[in-house]
Amino acid sequence: MTAGFAGMTQENGILHLTNNLPKQWNALSFRIRLQNNLFKVTLTHNDTNVELLEGPEAKVFISGEEFLVKDCVTEK
């Protein structure tokens, strides 16, 4: 589900997301552990939110745009 609806992949230990949330769904939320980090990802039709729950700051890509997550980042 996360690979399809969240467009989730990882390349060289970096989380990549593309929001593909179906129109019938209001939101999708999940946690993913990648290397030393625990992320909470929430998708809605308006935005993609990535929250760092554990671990050091980390680079993530949302729809191809790079972000540095220290605590929380939202891409609208």
N, C-alpha and C positions, 0 to 999 in steps of 0.2 A: 504494500500500500504506500509506504513512504517513498519508495523509488519512483512510483508512478505519479501519485497525486502531489508529492512534494518535490518531484524531480530530483531526488536526493542521490548524489554520488559523492565519492571522496577521491581526490587525486593528490597523491603525495602527502596524505595525512590531513588535507584541507577539505572542509565541508563545503559542498556546492549544492545550492537549492534553486529550484525554479517552481514557482507556484502554479500548479495545475489543478487546483481545487474544483471539483465538479459543481456545476450550477445548483444541483439538488442539495448540496451540503452547505451548512452555514460556516463550519470551521473544522479544522483538524489540528490536533495537538499531540505531540509525542516527545519522548526524550531519546537522545542518542549519545552514547559514549564513544568518543573518538580520541584515541591515544590517551592523554592525561586529562581530557576535558569531558565534562558532562553538560550537554546543551538541552534546553527545552525549546522546541520549535512550535510556533503556532501560526497556522495559515488561516486567513479569512479572504473574502473576495476583495477586500480593500488593501490588505497588507500582509507582509511576512515578518514575523517577529522571532528573533533568536536571542535567547537569554542564556548566559553562561552561569551555570549552577555551581560548578566545581572546576578548579584548575586555573592555569595561567591564561592571560589574554591570548586570543587566538584570531587568526585570519579566517574569514568565511567569505564565500561568494554567493550573492543572491541575484539571480537573473543576470549573471555575468559581471556584476559590479562588486568590487572588493570592499570589505568592511573589516575593521578591527573591533572585535567584541571584547570589551572589558567587563561589562555586566549585562547590557541589553542593547540591541540594535533593532530598529524597525525600518523596513523598506516599504514605501507606499507606491 
